[in-house]
């Protein structure tokens, strides 16, 4: 099933269950999908584009939650994290930091990279290789750690 079909099924279930957090999250996904489809030249989004879109939505929610937490507003942070959890259900399984580290080590040794000057090159290769299976922040952290070691 396509992502859009999965979203519609989940949306109907959330409506029946009267789950407001899930409804808000699913409606946000549906809205972003429609915007992406109507703004581009094609009516169907590639799976990679769908994953990027979902990752963007999760990142927005987590960033907002982090800001709310810094400001001691747990009442606002909790719904954001709950929405992020709902959206993450539609993402492919994410790699752990150790698994990302293995891939980045292979990229560094393969390309014979060293020092922070090579960070951009390593990040570019790592982002293309790990697209959809790890978020950029985790990849960046691992690359910095390995290049400075």
Secondary structure, DSSP 8 states (H G I E B T S, - for coil): --HHHHHHHHHHHHHHHT-HHHHHHHHHHHHHHHHHHHHSS-SS--HHHHHHHHHHHHHHHHHHHHHHHHTT-HHHHHHHHHHHHHHHTTS-----HHHHHHHHHHHHHHHT--SGGGHHHHHHHHHHHSTTTS-HHHHHHHHHHHHH-
